[in-house]
Amino acid sequence: MRGVPGYRNASTVLMFVVAMLLSITTLGWVRLVQAEAPTALVVEEAATAAGSTLTARLAPVAALPGTTSTVGNLELPDGAVVRAPTFTPAASYATEGAAVAAVRSAVEPGLPAIEASLLAFMQAQGQTTAQWQYRTIVTVDGVSGAEQRTVTLGVQVWADGSRLRTGAKITAGATRVLYVSYEQKAVAAGLPAGWARPDAGNIRWQLFADDNAGTLTPISGVTVEAVNGAYDEPQDYADNEIDPQTGVERLAREWVAAKLVATKSSKAIIDYGRTVEAVYDEDANGNAIARVTVELPDRVLTAPNAR
């Protein structure tokens, strides 16, 4: 080792240089991958009754659809991308569904021209995919009065000419829910008339606010409307075939549908109670014997650790 002065030091320096080169190479490779991450053209149109504003930017493809990420803004020459047809909103819409339908009716006829111009502008920018995002403001009769909502819809196109329409969506606000409860008035044959439930044959209803996150909050009291068993399940004592769904279907079609409109509710929950029917077996003497008899002489509630 004496014949090679500084051998150990030279080896150490060589190893250090190699490590540095590997580090530089690795860092350079990482930067190269980041620089070549694929991008997409995103064109956004914000519309009002007075007109619309168009902006363009580049965004990471991996963040589509509906991304707010930006790689860089682009200059969008006037007319490069066709604007959506003018949408003039009503003063207010009874439901969110009505607002969405109005936006779609106005804007969707213009989508073919928008898609064609978007494809051409995308190719001019050297991109392989592009997205057009449209949004406008509407007023809806909400749970506490007139409330503003944002309606959005969009399309995405690719270099081969294929396209995807993402459909219209409305921002999730609290929605009004109609809760309806109905229990049959008639008691099945063979059962005591006293088994009828309180308010049986009448409709009980109440309004709730749904926060779309699993919570229902009452926003009205309970109202009872007398209908005198009009929506009972049909009973046929001659053993003819009947449809047990007739009562609840008529309730939904005739009463609930009208009340949804009257209360400006977005949806309804129907709690429909059917009459308990007795089941009989015939004994050797031809007598009808109830198959099951249920008695509840006592109800006892035991609380944990009660003293």
C-alpha positions as CSV (number, residue, x, y, z in Angstrom):
1,M,0.0,0.0,0.0
2,R,3.0,2.3,0.5
3,G,3.7,2.1,-3.3
4,V,0.5,3.9,-3.9
5,P,0.5,7.0,-1.8
6,G,-2.9,8.4,-1.0
7,Y,-4.7,5.3,-2.4
8,R,-7.3,5.2,0.4
9,N,-7.9,9.0,-0.1
10,A,-8.2,8.6,-3.9
11,S,-10.7,5.8,-3.4
12,T,-12.8,7.9,-1.0
13,V,-12.8,10.8,-3.5
14,L,-13.8,8.5,-6.4
15,M,-16.6,7.0,-4.4
16,F,-17.8,10.6,-3.4
17,V,-17.7,11.7,-7.1
18,V,-19.7,8.7,-8.2
19,A,-22.3,9.3,-5.4
20,M,-22.6,12.9,-6.5
21,L,-23.1,11.9,-10.1
22,L,-25.8,9.4,-9.1
23,S,-27.5,12.1,-7.0
24,I,-27.4,14.7,-9.9
25,T,-28.6,12.1,-12.3
26,T,-31.5,11.1,-10.0
27,L,-32.5,14.7,-9.4
28,G,-32.4,15.5,-13.1
29,W,-34.6,12.5,-13.9
30,V,-37.2,13.6,-11.3
31,R,-37.2,17.1,-12.8
32,L,-37.6,15.7,-16.3
33,V,-40.6,13.5,-15.3
34,Q,-42.3,16.5,-13.7
35,A,-41.7,18.7,-16.7
36,E,-43.2,16.1,-19.0
37,A,-46.3,15.4,-17.0
38,P,-49.2,15.5,-19.5
39,T,-51.5,18.6,-19.5
40,A,-54.9,19.3,-20.8
41,L,-56.7,22.4,-22.1
42,V,-59.4,23.7,-19.8
43,V,-61.9,26.3,-21.1
44,E,-64.3,27.8,-18.6
45,E,-67.4,29.8,-19.4
46,A,-69.1,31.8,-16.6
47,A,-72.5,32.9,-17.8
48,T,-75.0,35.5,-16.6
49,A,-78.1,37.0,-18.2
50,A,-75.9,39.8,-19.6
51,G,-73.5,37.5,-21.3
52,S,-70.6,35.2,-20.6
53,T,-66.8,35.3,-19.9
54,L,-64.4,32.7,-21.3
55,T,-61.0,31.8,-19.9
56,A,-58.4,29.2,-20.9
57,R,-55.6,27.4,-19.0
58,L,-53.6,24.3,-18.9
59,A,-54.2,21.8,-16.1
60,P,-52.8,18.4,-15.2
61,V,-54.6,15.6,-17.0
62,A,-54.5,13.5,-13.9
63,A,-56.7,16.1,-12.1
64,L,-59.5,16.0,-14.7
65,P,-62.5,16.3,-14.7
66,G,-63.6,19.5,-13.0
67,T,-60.1,20.4,-11.8
68,T,-59.2,23.9,-10.4
69,S,-55.4,23.1,-10.7
70,T,-53.5,25.3,-13.1
71,V,-50.2,24.7,-14.9
72,G,-50.4,28.0,-16.9
73,N,-53.0,30.4,-18.3
74,L,-53.5,30.8,-22.0
75,E,-54.6,33.6,-24.2
76,L,-58.0,32.8,-25.8
77,P,-58.7,34.7,-29.0
78,D,-62.3,35.9,-29.4
79,G,-64.2,33.3,-31.3
80,A,-61.6,30.5,-30.8
81,V,-64.1,28.6,-28.8
82,V,-67.8,29.0,-29.5
83,R,-69.8,30.4,-26.6
84,A,-72.9,28.6,-25.2
85,P,-76.3,29.8,-26.3
86,T,-77.6,32.6,-24.0
87,F,-79.4,31.4,-21.0
88,T,-81.9,33.8,-19.4
89,P,-82.9,32.4,-16.0
90,A,-86.4,32.8,-14.5
91,A,-86.8,34.9,-11.4
92,S,-87.1,31.7,-9.4
93,Y,-87.5,27.9,-9.9
94,A,-89.8,25.8,-7.7
95,T,-87.3,23.0,-7.5
96,E,-83.6,22.3,-8.3
97,G,-84.7,19.8,-10.9
98,A,-86.7,22.5,-12.7
99,A,-83.6,24.8,-12.7
100,V,-81.3,22.1,-14.1
101,A,-83.9,21.3,-16.8
102,A,-84.1,25.0,-17.9
103,V,-80.3,25.3,-18.2
104,R,-80.0,22.1,-20.2
105,S,-82.8,23.1,-22.5
106,A,-81.0,26.4,-23.3
107,V,-77.4,25.2,-23.4
108,E,-77.3,21.7,-24.8
109,P,-78.4,22.5,-28.4
110,G,-75.1,24.5,-28.7
111,L,-72.8,21.7,-27.6
112,P,-71.9,20.3,-31.0
113,A,-70.5,23.6,-32.2
114,I,-68.7,24.1,-28.8
115,E,-67.1,20.6,-29.1
116,A,-65.9,21.2,-32.6
117,S,-64.3,24.6,-31.8
118,L,-62.8,23.2,-28.6
119,L,-61.2,20.3,-30.5
120,A,-59.7,22.8,-33.1
121,F,-58.3,25.1,-30.4
122,M,-56.9,22.2,-28.4
123,Q,-55.0,20.9,-31.5
124,A,-53.7,24.3,-32.2
125,Q,-52.3,24.4,-28.6
126,G,-50.6,21.0,-29.1
127,Q,-52.8,19.3,-26.5
128,T,-54.3,15.8,-26.7
129,T,-57.4,16.4,-24.6
130,A,-59.5,19.4,-23.5
131,Q,-62.4,20.2,-21.2
132,W,-65.1,22.9,-21.4
133,Q,-66.8,23.8,-18.1
134,Y,-69.9,25.9,-18.0
135,R,-71.5,27.5,-14.9
136,T,-74.4,29.8,-14.2
137,I,-76.3,31.1,-11.2
138,V,-80.0,30.3,-10.6
139,T,-82.5,31.1,-7.9
140,V,-84.5,28.2,-6.3
141,D,-87.3,28.2,-3.7
142,G,-85.2,26.7,-0.9
143,V,-86.2,25.5,2.6
144,S,-86.0,29.0,4.0
145,G,-87.0,31.1,0.9
146,A,-85.3,32.1,-2.3
147,E,-81.7,30.6,-2.4
148,Q,-79.0,30.8,-5.1
149,R,-77.6,27.7,-6.7
150,T,-74.8,27.1,-9.2
151,V,-75.6,24.9,-12.2
152,T,-72.6,23.4,-14.1
153,L,-72.2,21.2,-17.1
154,G,-69.3,20.3,-19.3
155,V,-67.8,18.3,-22.2
156,Q,-64.4,16.7,-22.7
157,V,-62.8,16.0,-26.1
158,W,-59.8,13.9,-27.3
159,A,-57.5,14.2,-30.3
160,D,-59.2,11.3,-32.1
161,G,-62.5,13.3,-32.1
162,S,-64.2,11.2,-29.3
163,R,-66.1,13.2,-26.7
164,L,-67.8,12.9,-23.4
165,R,-70.6,15.1,-22.0
166,T,-70.5,15.2,-18.2
167,G,-74.1,16.2,-17.7
168,A,-75.6,19.0,-15.7
169,K,-75.2,19.3,-11.9
170,I,-76.5,21.7,-9.3
171,T,-74.6,22.6,-6.1
172,A,-75.9,20.6,-3.1
173,G,-77.8,22.9,-0.8
174,A,-80.4,21.9,1.8
175,T,-83.4,20.3,0.0
176,R,-87.0,20.1,1.2
177,V,-88.4,16.6,1.9
178,L,-92.0,15.7,2.3
179,Y,-92.6,12.9,4.9
180,V,-96.0,11.1,4.6
181,S,-97.4,8.6,7.0
182,Y,-100.6,6.6,6.3
183,E,-102.0,3.6,8.1
184,Q,-105.0,1.6,6.8
185,K,-108.3,2.4,8.4
186,A,-110.0,-1.0,7.9
187,V,-109.2,-3.8,10.2
188,A,-108.8,-7.2,8.6
189,A,-111.7,-9.6,8.9
190,G,-111.7,-11.6,12.1
191,L,-109.8,-9.1,14.2
192,P,-111.4,-6.7,16.8
193,A,-112.4,-3.3,15.4
194,G,-110.6,-1.8,18.4
195,W,-107.3,-2.8,16.9
196,A,-107.5,0.1,14.5
197,R,-104.6,2.6,15.1
198,P,-105.1,6.2,16.1
199,D,-105.7,8.5,13.1
200,A,-105.9,5.3,10.9
201,G,-107.2,6.1,7.4
202,N,-105.9,9.7,7.6
203,I,-102.7,11.2,6.2
204,R,-100.0,12.6,8.5
205,W,-97.4,14.8,6.8
206,Q,-94.4,17.0,7.8
207,L,-91.7,18.9,6.0
208,F,-87.9,18.3,6.7
209,A,-84.7,20.0,5.5
210,D,-82.2,17.4,4.1
211,D,-78.6,18.7,4.3
212,N,-77.6,15.9,1.8
213,A,-75.2,14.6,4.4
214,G,-77.6,12.2,6.3
215,T,-79.4,14.7,8.5
216,L,-83.1,15.5,8.4
217,T,-84.3,18.6,10.3
218,P,-88.0,19.3,10.8
219,I,-89.1,22.6,9.4
220,S,-92.8,22.3,10.0
221,G,-95.2,20.7,12.4
222,V,-97.2,17.6,11.8
223,T,-100.4,18.1,9.8
224,V,-103.2,15.5,9.7
225,E,-105.6,15.4,6.7
226,A,-108.7,13.3,7.0
227,V,-109.2,11.1,3.9
228,N,-111.4,8.4,5.6
229,G,-109.4,5.4,4.5
230,A,-109.3,6.4,0.8
231,Y,-105.9,4.9,0.3
232,D,-106.4,1.6,2.1
233,E,-105.1,-1.6,0.6
234,P,-108.0,-3.3,-1.2
235,Q,-109.6,-6.2,0.7
236,D,-111.4,-9.0,-1.1
237,Y,-113.2,-11.6,1.0
238,A,-114.2,-13.7,-2.0
239,D,-110.6,-14.9,-2.6
240,N,-110.3,-13.0,-5.8
241,E,-106.8,-11.9,-6.9
242,I,-106.0,-8.3,-5.8
243,D,-102.9,-6.1,-6.0
244,P,-101.8,-5.2,-2.5
245,Q,-99.8,-2.3,-3.9
246,T,-102.9,-0.5,-5.1
247,G,-103.4,1.6,-2.0
248,V,-99.8,3.0,-1.7
249,E,-99.5,3.5,-5.5
250,R,-102.7,5.6,-5.5
251,L,-101.5,7.5,-2.5
252,A,-98.2,8.4,-4.3
253,R,-99.9,9.2,-7.6
254,E,-102.9,11.2,-6.4
255,W,-102.0,12.8,-3.1
256,V,-98.2,12.9,-2.7
257,A,-97.5,14.1,-6.3
258,A,-99.8,17.1,-5.8
259,K,-98.4,17.9,-2.3
260,L,-94.8,17.8,-3.6
261,V,-95.7,20.7,-5.9
262,A,-97.7,22.5,-3.3
263,T,-94.9,22.4,-0.7
264,K,-92.1,22.9,-3.3
265,S,-90.4,19.7,-2.0
266,S,-87.7,17.9,-4.0
267,K,-88.7,14.4,-2.8
268,A,-91.0,12.4,-0.6
269,I,-90.7,9.6,1.9
270,I,-93.9,7.5,2.3
271,D,-94.4,5.4,5.4
272,Y,-97.4,3.1,4.6
273,G,-98.8,0.8,7.2
274,R,-100.8,-2.2,6.2
275,T,-103.5,-4.0,8.3
276,V,-102.4,-7.0,10.3
277,E,-104.2,-10.1,9.0
278,A,-105.1,-13.1,11.0
279,V,-104.2,-16.6,9.7
280,Y,-106.6,-19.5,10.6
281,D,-106.3,-23.2,10.4
282,E,-109.4,-25.5,10.3
283,D,-109.7,-28.1,13.0
284,A,-111.4,-31.6,12.7
285,N,-114.8,-30.0,13.5
286,G,-114.5,-27.4,10.8
287,N,-113.8,-24.6,13.3
288,A,-111.3,-21.8,12.3
289,I,-108.5,-21.7,14.8
290,A,-106.0,-18.8,14.9
291,R,-102.6,-20.1,14.1
292,V,-100.8,-17.7,16.3
293,T,-102.0,-15.7,19.3
294,V,-99.9,-12.9,20.6
295,E,-100.5,-11.3,24.0
296,L,-98.6,-8.6,25.7
297,P,-100.0,-8.4,29.2
298,D,-97.0,-6.5,30.6
299,R,-94.3,-4.3,29.2
300,V,-91.2,-4.0,31.4
301,L,-88.3,-1.6,30.8
302,T,-85.1,-2.4,32.6
303,A,-82.5,0.3,32.7
304,P,-78.8,-0.7,33.1
305,N,-77.4,-0.2,36.6
306,A,-80.8,0.9,37.9
307,R,-81.3,0.9,41.7
